[in-house]
Amino acid sequence: MEQAFLDYYRCPDQFADFGLSNDFHANPICDVSSGTNGQVEMSLCSLDEMSVLSFEGATCSLPFNLSEVADSLRFERYVNGTGKTGWKRLVRQAYYFLRPALPVPIRRHLQRVSLKGWDTTPFPQWPVDRTVDRMFETGMAISLRAHQCIIPFVWFWPEGKAGCAIMTHDVETASGLDFVGELMDIDDSFGIKSSFQIIPESRYRTGEDVLATIRRRGFEINVHDLKHDGHLFDEQTQFREQAVRINQYAAKFGSRGFRSGILYRRLDWYDAFEFSYDMSVPNVGHLDPQPGGCCTVMPFFVGNILELPLTTVQDYSLFNILRTYSTDLWQQQIDLISQGHGLMSFNVHPDYLDNTRAKNSYKDLLHTLATLRSTADLWTPLPGEVDAWWRQRSEMQVTADGSGWRIQGPGAERARLAFATLVDDTVRYSVAPAACCYASEASL
């Protein structure tokens, strides 16, 4: 039950000393039901609300399995089905059949109607949900109380960066593909490289010259669904047949990453993919057709695939569902994610930067990220670089030697040793200036 905690912090094993209490609950995630308008309601037994914690030495007994709860939330198992059954599936099929003939204003109106009541959905918490991260932080607080010492761990980001932000662009139409060159110019003007998710079939034809230009300029190319028709995850046999073609396109494009169309997803089927990372799971899915959300702002593994969750509102939802070009919501999400040193992931479509207000909003966002990079030590890599780092970090170990604690493993020269302490019942982090070795806790 400790493995998810160890994967999150990469701390020595002895500090993940959790057991199961006599009042163990097989599933502490309870009261999951479909409310009015299909809303999902949930109550979660929270560690910090427990009235009794049982300690035996440094071992703390919990009433549930920490790893199972984390997986239930990150894999969205608290949501019944996929939100696409029965009449909803029929409506969706009709919509995608008619979509090419529908004027954009009508499409936007229908989408707003279908999402009515999103702002009253209590869980996941809008606009950023950190339930999983807070659960691990509370587990760290319990361990600190039990061991009465400072706990070392591998810091979340390389070189001790305070947080991370990635920019991605789903290319949905031929006009969006035509805008890719100008969008790369905009990104480059702020010193931020991004990834472009390309639809392999049906929507448009992508020439090798376009792909070569994207690669040459230092941007990434990922696969975006197969046809972007909303049907990829309808049926498992069909999905696995299409996954073969998707994997072939990944090899053709030289892609390591994937994002599904409309963020439809079934993580239990991901074993059919041959990608290194995925970007299809939202942190909070209130403004997406499929409900749910992974409730974390940190990457996590789905089998062998690393999930880079989409932790901020998409530009389409901002401009067309919320009907604003203000960056205030993006700024609010940036602030909340920064508090947890998490991943800020953005999806801005070249297809919707078709007017001056939209372009200016996007440039304001890039300016904010560039400023945070220089003033708040924000890391702004490509998604593939995050994938490479998180995989290296997942293999690192913190070990003790005669002079203190040391990080071992490939990539340790980029890692930073961090320490968790308890200040007024709140977990605080500090990051050491060097990766290899640091003083013993007695000298801190």
C-alpha positions, 0 to 999 in steps of 0.5 A, a space after each residue: 500500500 506504500 508504493 504510490 507514496 514512494 513513487 510520488 516522493 522517491 524517499 527512502 522506504 523506511 519513511 513509507 511505513 504505513 499499515 492497515 488498521 482494524 477498521 480497514 475500508 476496502 473502498 474509502 471512496 464512497 457515495 458516488 452517484 449520478 445526480 441531477 444533470 448527470 453530475 457526479 457527487 462524491 465524498 472522500 474519507 480524508 486523512 486529515 479528518 480522521 479522528 484516530 490514527 493508530 501508531 505502533 513505533 514508527 508504523 501508522 495504521 490507516 483505515 484504507 490502502 493509500 495506493 488503491 485510493 490514489 489509483 481510484 482517483 487518478 484512473 477516474 474509477 469514481 466515475 460510473 462508465 465513460 459518460 457515453 452510454 445509452 441516449 448520450 451515445 446516440 446524441 453524440 453520434 448524431 452530433 458528430 454526423 451533423 457537425 461538418 454541416 453545422 455553422 460554428 455558432 450553432 455548434 458552440 450553442 449546442 456545446 454550452 447547452 450540453 455542459 449546463 450546470 457544470 459549475 455546480 458539480 462539486 467534485 473534482 474541485 474547480 478550477 484545480 483539484 489536488 485531492 491526490 497530492 493533498 492525500 500524499 502530503 498528509 501521508 508525509 505529515 503523518 510520517 514526519 510525526 511518526 519518525 520525528 525527523 526531517 525526511 529526504 526525497 527526490 525533488 519533483 523537477 530537475 535542477 530544483 525548478 519550482 514548477 513546470 509548464 508545457 504548451 501543446 497545440 491540437 491541430 483540428 482543421 486544415 486552417 489550423 494546420 496552415 497557422 502552424 508556422 505563425 504559431 511557432 513564430 509566436 511561441 519562439 518569440 517567448 522562448 517556449 517550444 511546444 508540441 503539435 498534435 496531428 490528426 493522422 486521418 480524415 480531417 486534413 492531409 499533412 505533408 512531410 514538408 510540414 512535419 519536417 519543418 516542425 521538427 527542424 525548428 525544435 518543436 514536437 509532433 504527437 499523434 492526435 487520435 485517429 480521425 477525431 470523430 469521437 468514436 475511438 473508444 466506443 468498443 474495445 475490439 474496434 479500438 484495438 484495431 485502430 490502435 494498431 494504425 495509431 501506433 503505425 502513425 506514431 512510428 511514421 511521425 516519430 512521435 512519443 506522445 498521444 492525445 485523444 480527440 475531445 479527451 475521450 479516454 479509457 485508461 484500462 485499454 492503454 496497453 494497446 498503445 506503444 507511446 511513451 506518454 499520453 496527455 488525454 486526462 484532464 485534472 478537472 473535466 467539468 467543461 469536457 464531454 466526458 466527466 471526471 478528472 484525475 485530481 492531481 497536478 503531477 504526472 503519473 504512470 498508466 502501466 508503462 505510459 506516463 500520463 501528463 494530465 491537462 491541468 488548465 482550461 483549454 482555449 476553446 472552452 475559455 473563448 467559446 463556452 465561458 465566452 471570455 478572452 480574459 486570462 484571469 482563469 489561466 492565472 488562477 490555475 497557474 497560482 493554484 498549481 504553483 502552490 503544489 509545485 505541479 505541472 501546468 499543462 496548456 492546450 491552445 489550438 491553432 484553429 481558434 486563434 483566428 482573431 486578434 483578441 484570441 491571439 492577444 490572450 494567448 500572447 498574454 499567457 506566454 508572457 506570464 509563463 516567460 516571466 515566471 521562468 525568469 522570476 520564479 524558476 519555472 521550467 518550460 520544457 517540451 512534453 517529451 522532456 518532462 516524460 524523459 525526466 519523470 522516467 529517470 526520477 522514477 528510477 532514482 533512490 535516496 540512500 544514506 552514506 557516511 556524510 548524509 543523504 545521496 541520490 543515486 540513479 541515471 540522471 542524478 546529476 540533474 536531480 536535487 535532494 529535497 527535505 520535508 519538515 513539519 511546521 505548525 502541522 503543515 508540510 514544508 519543503 526545502 531544496 538542496 543546492 546540489 544533487 549528489 550529497 548533502 549534510 546529515 539531518 543533525 546539521 540542518 
